[in-house]
């Protein structure tokens, strides 16, 4: 049953991520060509600021999801109702605080914008995008926590996917009509309205056993403050760079970074599909204290995930600059083709994703309090590393700071999950990482020495990408098979059981 639910979550998550990636790639060139790189940089930066404001409620969903596993498994609907109502209450409080933060930012951030953009435009965009972000707390958060605990993440994916389709249609029409950028972003609010309606309708029909009059069990979500630390850390790793770049280097460089991050956010989405699809299953196993199943399942998960991540980022290294060259060929206000930036982002993305299996296990096991000090250390390394190195190396310095924090946290998560949750040594993952790193370096060296193809269009790039991807994926699969035949066979058996 867990495997079937994971597969269902995986399938719809993939569809939603594909739609999200497509949306992300279609809009930026239209915005840059019609409104300029500075406006695109501003919008991208504001979206990251909104995500930071959302840390006021970060950890509520994670900690609520964790404590919902057991009452769902036991069908203890009285306790489940109390936790759900407590979750709702906390999200409302977080929404109030987040609203205050966004209003504060709306009148402070424009003072630091260096580029020639009117303060009114900046304030209006912050308030509008901030309102969309705050709606997550008031209207959606409680449903997401419940669906995640009930292993029904696919419902969230469906709602998000349909919302994104409305978003892209409305935004493209408004841009083509040469509407003001404020009106364009206002039209994009359709994505949030659609999500709320879908999740609310499904909840009303399928969760009538949730009693909204039940007393909120606030004490059950005691680890929410510890979970906040983990959520903030994740947000800093993924989103601090563009804000710092916009403030200390300029909005045009923030636009450059945002364009590269379209690619790498897409890659991260692909990787997160797998972890999100099975994360609730791990929580269910932990709640039922099934140690042997947990160890075997985690070994297969880690095995598949590392093969996938190394394949994706090796492919990305080879294809990123040819793609950026085509994608930005009609943009002339600043040079977007920066090979070193692409290479550094590949390395940061790879290391950040190496830790995902162990991070998924830590979160599913509810070890928020035990690991929060490591998250704080990561936070300090990331922020101060970026600020210091940015002074000397500009945009590349920001990437160097991110790289240092990523290395620290990857090592820390792997060590902690193996020692305190799985109670095993780190030998297996160390061997896997060394082997896959050597294979990746060999592939890159060979490609640098032998591949010298001039790509001029999307079709040519797409054909080239398919050929390169098939070759690289096959190399890693063969490597995985030869290095660990037992786990390879266990993986095949699990996949056969799921699909049958």
C-alpha positions in Angstrom: 0.0 0.0 0.0 2.8 2.4 0.9 4.5 1.7 -2.4 1.3 2.3 -4.4 0.7 5.6 -2.6 4.3 6.6 -3.2 4.0 5.8 -6.9 0.8 7.8 -7.1 2.4 10.8 -5.4 5.4 10.4 -7.6 3.4 10.4 -10.8 1.3 13.5 -10.1 4.3 15.3 -8.6 6.2 14.7 -11.9 3.3 16.2 -13.9 3.1 19.2 -11.6 6.8 19.8 -11.7 6.9 19.6 -15.5 4.1 22.2 -15.6 5.9 24.4 -13.1 9.2 24.2 -15.0 7.5 25.1 -18.2 5.8 28.1 -16.6 9.2 29.1 -15.2 10.9 29.0 -18.6 8.1 30.7 -20.6 7.6 33.9 -18.6 11.1 35.4 -17.9 12.1 36.0 -21.5 8.8 37.7 -22.1 9.2 39.9 -19.0 12.9 40.7 -19.9 12.1 41.6 -23.5 9.0 43.7 -22.6 10.1 45.3 -19.3 13.9 44.8 -19.1 16.3 42.7 -17.0 16.0 45.0 -14.0 12.3 44.4 -13.7 12.8 40.6 -14.0 15.5 40.8 -11.3 13.1 42.8 -9.1 10.3 40.3 -9.5 12.6 37.3 -8.8 14.0 39.0 -5.7 10.6 39.9 -4.3 9.5 36.3 -4.7 12.4 35.2 -2.6 11.7 37.9 0.0 8.1 36.5 0.2 9.5 33.1 0.8 11.6 34.5 3.7 8.5 36.1 5.2 6.9 32.7 5.0 9.4 31.3 7.5 7.2 32.8 10.1 5.1 29.7 9.6 7.8 27.4 8.5 7.9 24.3 10.6 4.2 24.2 11.3 3.5 22.0 8.3 6.5 19.7 9.0 5.9 19.3 12.7 2.1 18.9 12.2 2.6 16.3 9.5 4.8 14.3 11.8 2.4 14.2 14.7 -0.6 13.4 12.4 1.0 10.1 11.2 0.0 8.1 14.3 -3.6 9.2 14.7 -4.2 8.6 11.0 -2.7 5.1 11.3 -4.8 4.4 14.4 -7.9 6.2 13.0 -8.0 8.3 16.2 -10.1 11.0 14.6 -10.7 12.9 17.8 -6.9 13.5 18.3 -6.4 14.1 14.6 -9.1 16.8 14.7 -7.4 18.5 17.7 -4.1 18.5 15.8 -5.7 19.8 12.6 -7.4 22.7 14.5 -4.1 23.5 16.3 -2.4 23.6 12.9 -5.0 25.9 11.5 -4.7 28.2 14.5 -0.9 28.4 14.2 -1.1 29.1 10.5 -3.4 32.1 11.1 -1.0 33.5 13.7 1.9 33.0 11.2 -0.1 34.7 8.5 -0.7 37.8 10.6 3.0 38.1 11.4 4.0 37.4 7.7 1.6 40.2 6.6 3.2 42.7 8.9 6.7 41.7 7.7 5.7 42.1 4.0 4.2 45.6 4.7 7.5 46.6 6.4 9.6 45.3 3.5 7.3 47.1 1.0 8.4 50.5 2.4 12.0 49.6 3.3 13.3 47.6 0.3 12.7 50.3 -2.3 15.2 52.5 -0.5 18.0 50.1 -1.4 17.1 49.4 -5.0 19.9 50.9 -7.2 18.3 50.5 -10.6 16.0 53.0 -12.2 12.6 51.5 -11.1 9.9 53.7 -9.6 9.3 53.2 -5.8 5.5 52.8 -6.5 6.2 49.8 -8.9 8.4 48.2 -6.3 6.0 48.7 -3.4 3.0 47.6 -5.4 4.7 44.4 -6.6 5.9 43.6 -3.0 2.4 44.0 -1.6 0.8 42.0 -4.4 3.2 39.1 -4.4 3.3 39.2 -0.6 -0.5 38.8 -0.5 -0.2 35.7 -2.6 2.4 34.3 -0.2 0.4 35.1 2.9 -2.6 33.2 1.4 -0.6 30.1 2.0 -1.0 30.5 5.7 -4.7 31.5 5.9 -6.1 29.2 3.3 -3.8 26.3 2.2 -1.3 25.4 4.9 -3.6 23.2 7.1 -4.7 21.1 4.1 -1.1 20.5 2.9 -0.1 19.2 6.4 -3.0 16.8 6.5 -2.6 15.5 2.9 1.1 15.0 3.4 0.5 13.0 6.6 -2.2 10.9 4.8 0.2 10.2 1.9 -2.0 12.2 -0.5 0.6 14.7 -1.7 -0.8 14.1 -5.2 -3.8 16.3 -4.4 -1.4 19.2 -3.6 0.4 18.5 -6.9 -2.9 18.5 -8.9 -4.0 21.8 -7.4 -0.7 23.4 -8.0 -0.5 22.1 -11.6 -3.9 23.4 -12.6 -3.2 26.7 -10.9 0.1 27.1 -12.8 -1.7 26.4 -16.1 -4.1 29.3 -15.4 -1.1 31.4 -14.3 0.8 31.0 -17.6 -2.3 31.6 -19.8 -3.3 34.8 -18.0 0.2 36.1 -17.7 1.1 35.6 -21.4 -2.1 37.3 -22.6 -1.6 40.3 -20.4 2.1 40.6 -21.5 1.1 40.4 -25.1 -1.5 43.1 -24.6 1.4 45.2 -23.2 -0.2 45.7 -19.8 1.6 47.2 -16.9 3.8 44.7 -15.0 1.7 45.3 -11.9 -1.4 44.1 -13.7 0.4 41.1 -15.1 1.4 39.9 -11.6 -2.2 40.7 -10.4 -3.5 38.3 -13.1 -1.1 35.6 -12.0 -2.9 35.4 -8.6 -5.3 32.9 -10.3 -2.8 30.2 -9.3 -3.6 30.7 -5.7 -7.3 31.0 -6.0 -7.4 27.7 -8.0 -5.3 25.9 -5.5 -7.6 27.0 -2.6 -10.8 25.9 -4.3 -9.5 22.4 -5.3 -8.1 21.6 -1.8 -11.1 23.0 0.0 -13.7 21.1 -2.1 -11.8 17.8 -1.7 -11.4 18.3 2.0 -15.2 19.0 2.4 -16.0 15.7 0.6 -13.5 13.3 2.0 -12.6 14.5 5.5 -15.9 14.9 7.2 -14.6 13.0 10.2 -12.5 16.1 11.1 -14.4 18.0 13.8 -13.6 21.7 13.6 -15.1 22.2 17.1 -12.6 19.9 18.7 -10.2 21.7 21.1 -6.9 22.5 19.4 -4.1 20.3 20.8 -1.3 22.9 20.7 1.0 20.8 22.9 1.1 18.0 20.3 3.0 20.3 17.9 5.7 21.1 20.4 8.5 20.7 17.9 7.3 23.4 15.6 9.9 26.0 16.7 12.7 23.4 16.2 11.2 22.6 12.7 11.3 26.3 11.8 15.1 26.2 12.0 15.2 23.4 9.3 12.8 25.3 7.1 14.8 28.6 7.4 18.0 26.7 6.6 16.5 25.3 3.4 15.2 28.7 2.4 18.6 30.3 3.0 20.4 27.7 0.9 18.0 28.1 -2.0 17.0 31.7 -1.9 19.4 34.0 -0.1 21.8 34.5 -3.0 19.4 36.5 -5.2 18.5 38.9 -2.4 22.1 39.6 -1.5 23.1 39.9 -5.2 20.2 42.4 -5.8 21.3 44.5 -2.9 25.1 44.5 -3.3 25.7 43.9 -7.0 22.4 45.1 -8.7 19.1 43.9 -10.1 20.5 43.0 -13.6 22.9 40.5 -12.0 20.0 39.3 -9.9 18.2 38.7 -13.2 21.2 36.7 -14.5 21.2 34.6 -11.4 17.4 34.1 -11.7 17.7 32.8 -15.3 20.3 30.2 -14.3 18.1 29.3 -11.3 15.2 28.5 -13.7 17.3 25.6 -14.9 18.6 24.5 -11.5 15.2 25.0 -9.7 13.8 22.7 -12.4 16.5 20.1 -11.6 15.8 20.5 -7.9 12.1 20.0 -8.6 12.8 16.8 -10.5 15.0 15.5 -7.6 12.4 16.6 -4.9 9.7 14.6 -6.8 11.2 11.4 -5.5 11.8 12.5 -1.9 8.4 14.1 -1.6 6.7 11.1 -3.1 8.1 8.7 -0.4 8.7 11.0 2.6 5.3 10.3 4.1 5.9 6.6 3.7 9.0 6.9 5.8 7.0 8.7 8.4 4.5 5.9 8.5 7.3 3.3 8.9 8.9 5.2 11.7 5.5 5.7 13.5 5.0 1.9 13.4 8.6 1.3 14.5 9.4 -1.1 11.7 13.2 -0.9 11.9 14.2 -3.6 9.4 11.8 -2.3 6.7 13.1 1.2 7.3 16.8 0.2 6.8 16.1 -1.8 3.7 13.8 0.8 2.2 16.3 3.6 2.9 19.2 1.7 1.3 17.2 1.4 -1.9 16.0 5.0 -1.8 19.6 6.3 -1.3 20.9 4.0 -4.0 18.3 5.2 -6.6 18.5 8.8 -5.5 22.3 9.2 -5.8 22.3 7.5 -9.2 19.6 9.9 -10.4 21.2 13.0 -8.9 24.7 12.3 -10.3 23.1 11.6 -13.7 21.1 14.8 -13.7 23.9 17.1 -12.7 26.5 15.6 -14.9 24.1 16.1 -17.8 23.4 19.7 -16.6 27.2 20.5 -16.6 27.4 19.6 -20.3 24.1 21.2 -21.4 23.7 24.3 -19.3 25.8 26.9 -21.3 24.5 25.8 -24.7 21.0 26.2 -23.4 21.6 29.6 -21.7 23.2 30.8 -25.0 20.0 30.0 -27.0 17.6 31.1 -24.2 19.1 34.6 -23.9 20.1 35.2 -27.5 17.6 38.0 -27.9 18.6 39.8 -24.6 21.1 42.5 -25.2 21.1 44.7 -22.0 23.6 42.4 -20.2 25.6 39.2 -20.9 24.0 36.1 -19.5 26.5 33.5 -20.8 28.8 32.9 -17.8 30.3 29.4 -17.9 31.9 29.6 -14.5 28.6 30.5 -12.9 27.0 27.5 -14.5 29.7 25.2 -13.3 29.5 26.5 -9.7 25.7 26.1 -9.7 26.1 22.5 -10.8 28.4 21.8 -8.0 26.2 23.5 -5.4 23.1 21.8 -6.7 24.8 18.4 -6.6 26.0 18.7 -3.1 22.7 20.1 -1.8 20.9 17.1 -3.3 23.3 14.5 -2.0 22.0 15.2 1.5 18.3 14.9 0.5 17.9 11.1 1.4 19.3 11.7 4.9 17.4 15.0 5.4 14.2 13.3 4.3 14.8 10.6 7.0 15.5 13.2 9.7 12.3 15.1 9.0 10.2 12.0 8.7 11.6 10.8 12.0 10.8 14.1 13.7 14.4 14.8 14.8 13.9 18.6 14.6 15.2 19.5 18.1 18.2 17.2 18.0 19.5 18.7 14.7 18.6 22.4 14.9 22.1 23.4 16.1 23.6 22.0 12.9 21.1 24.0 10.9 22.1 27.2 12.7 25.7 26.6 11.9 24.8 26.0 8.3 22.9 29.3 8.3 25.9 31.3 9.6 28.3 29.7 7.1 25.9 30.4 4.2 25.2 34.1 5.0 28.6 35.2 6.1 30.4 33.1 3.5 28.3 34.8 0.7 28.9 38.3 2.1 32.6 37.9 2.6 33.4 36.2 -0.8 30.9 38.4 -2.7 33.0 41.4 -1.7 36.1 39.9 -3.5 34.5 37.8 -6.3 31.1 39.3 -7.0 28.4 36.9 -8.1 30.9 34.0 -8.0 31.6 34.8 -4.3 27.9 34.2 -3.5 28.2 30.8 -5.1 31.4 30.0 -3.1 29.6 30.8 0.2 26.7 28.5 -0.8 29.1 25.8 -1.6 30.8 25.9 1.8 27.5 25.6 3.6 26.3 22.9 1.3 29.4 20.7 2.0 29.1 21.2 5.7 25.4 20.3 5.9 25.7 17.3 3.5 28.4 15.7 5.7 26.4 16.5 8.8 23.0 15.1 7.6 24.6 11.9 6.4 26.6 11.4 9.6 23.5 12.1 11.8 21.0 9.9 10.0 23.3 6.9 9.8 24.4 7.1 13.4 21.2 8.1 15.3 18.4 6.9 13.1 19.6 3.9 11.1 22.3 2.9 13.6 24.8 1.9 10.9 28.2 3.1 9.6 28.8 5.6 6.8 30.9 3.2 4.7 28.3 2.4 2.1 27.4 6.0 1.2 31.1 7.1 1.2 31.9 4.4 -1.3 29.0 5.4 -3.5 29.8 9.1 -3.4 33.5 8.5 -4.2 32.7 6.1 -7.1 30.0 8.3 -8.7 32.2 11.4 -8.3 35.0 9.7 -10.2 32.6 8.6 -12.9 31.2 12.1 -13.2 34.6 13.7 -13.5 35.6 11.2 -16.2 32.5 11.9 -18.2 33.1 15.6 -18.0 36.7 15.4 -19.0 35.9 13.2 -22.0 33.1 15.6 -23.0 35.4 18.6 -22.8 38.0 16.9 -24.9 35.7 15.4 -27.6 32.5 17.4 -27.8 32.7 20.6 -29.8 29.3 21.0 -31.3 27.9 24.4 -32.2 24.2 24.5 -31.2 22.0 27.2 -32.7 18.4 26.3 -31.9 16.1 24.6 -29.4 15.5 21.5 -31.7 19.2 20.9 -32.2 19.8 21.3 -28.4 16.9 19.0 -27.6 18.2 16.2 -29.9 21.7 16.7 -28.5 20.4 16.6 -24.9 18.5 13.3 -25.5 21.6 11.6 -26.9 23.9 12.9 -24.1 21.3 12.0 -21.4 20.8 8.4 -22.6 24.5 7.8 -22.7 25.2 9.3 -19.3 22.2 7.6 -17.6 23.3 4.2 -19.0 26.9 4.8 -17.7 25.6 5.4 -14.2 23.1 2.5 -14.2 25.9 0.1 -15.3 28.2 1.6 -12.6 25.4 1.1 -10.0 24.9 -2.5 -11.1 28.5 -3.5 -11.1 29.3 -1.8 -7.8 26.3 -3.1 -5.8 24.5 -6.0 -7.5 22.4 -6.9 -4.4 20.8 -3.5 -4.0 20.3 -3.3 -7.8 18.3 -6.6 -7.7 16.4 -5.4 -4.6 15.5 -2.2 -6.4 14.3 -4.1 -9.5 12.1 -6.4 -7.2 10.5 -3.3 -5.5 9.8 -1.7 -8.9 8.3 -4.9 -10.2 6.0 -5.1 -7.2 4.9 -1.5 -7.5 4.0 -1.7 -11.2 2.4 -5.1 -11.0 
